[in-house]
């Protein structure tokens, strides 16, 4: 079959935001001559989730909110023999029709590695228990999809998978031996390369990587997906009070001013008193980290900026979190850097705690494992994907069997 890629369909299952426009490299794909459509399945899969509107019109015309599988089938039919699909969508009972359509129409697709942050054995055990109980028909179907061979499930394997580090978790059912690996890097790495990390221009700040934990939208989102109650791990007032007392302690002992790097999904304009007057900065985490003297975090993918810029990190937990999976993960993450999570309710001497020299070899290991491998070219991450598609399909019009 003669195949030349002209169209790229990006399939998502959560509302596509302005931030996603950049995270998914839309401009890069357009500059490389691809016709782009973002196919949003979230209303089709989880009709109780309300889409967040894109803030400016230029982005809206590429997004299609789908309500039926037949709509998706018809859209894919318009791009037969000239399209490819990129998706982060996991294979589940609900998304099975999507993968069946790819099989029926013989459309190649690219997936992402499962995670760009470390996975620990204790998390895996917790995840298994969490997925199993309480037992529902949907969970049984999901279990079978994970266990049955693709040929029995009547699905096709992914054509390629994007890996961000040598320890990228590629444990996806769709990834098989024949699946090609695209060695790229995280979008955070792209952002960091455009920012000057000048140590002489530190602004005397300690940046807290906000997790928006008490209000994070995933609690509602995953409740609708899993049909089970997911308790919020802590009470908002208690959580923020403990944090603010700790930030007072930090500022007195170090002389640094604590600034909040707001979580991308946060909405602190609606709850402005959480950090009692401290500066809250949105959509500028990379710049804040680059100029800071210290990065404070629980656990966050924004740890990538602290690693790339070689910043001293202070991992923190609290009495509300310390024995919960979230808190335990923070401590395990800290261990990768020869540290441990500090209980912010304790009266520790921060000056002695922060006197430890940075072990830059641990930072380089983390970069190679989870951010960027030496295998990935020194290009923007999505340009690497564009080049892969061109080399595989468009450099010559090839006869490929998918």
Number of C-alpha atoms within 10 A of each C-alpha: 10 12 18 20 20 19 21 21 21 21 21 18 18 18 18 23 17 15 12 12 14 12 16 17 17 21 14 17 18 12 11 13 13 18 16 19 18 24 21 22 24 21 18 17 19 16 12 13 16 11 15 11 12 17 10 8 9 8 15 15 10 14 16 16 18 16 15 12 14 12 13 19 16 10 14 20 14 11 17 15 19 17 22 22 21 21 17 14 18 18 17 18 16 15 15 16 17 18 22 15 19 20 16 12 14 14 22 20 23 25 25 24 20 17 16 20 22 17 15 11 8 12 15 11 10 11 12 10 11 12 16 12 10 12 11 14 9 15 18 13 14 17 15 14 18 15 11 12 13 16 9 8 15 13 19 22 23 25 20 23 25 23 27 30 26 18 19 22 18 18 11 17 16 23 22 17 7 10 15 14 19 21 21 26 29 21 19 20 19 16 15 19 13 10 13 12 18 10 13 7 12 15 14 15 21 27 28 24 24 21 20 17 18 16 16 15 12 14 16 16 15 14 13 17 15 14 12 14 12 15 9 14 16 15 12 14 11 11 18 18 14 15 20 17 12 18 22 12 17 18 14 12 12 15 12 18 21 23 22 21 24 22 21 14 16 17 14 16 8 7 9 12 11 16 17 10 8 15 13 19 15 15 13 11 23 23 17 23 30 26 23 25 20 24 25 22 22 24 22 14 13 19 21 23 22 24 22 22 21 17 21 20 22 20 21 23 24 18 15 16 18 18 12 12 15 15 22 17 22 22 21 19 23 21 13 14 18 12 16 17 22 20 18 19 15 10 9 12 11 15 11 8 11 14 9 11 7 15 12 13 10 14 20 16 17 23 22 19 19 22 27 27 21 14 14 17 14 13 11 20 26 21 18 19 20 19 14 16 19 16 11 16 19 16 11 12 13 13 11 10 9 13
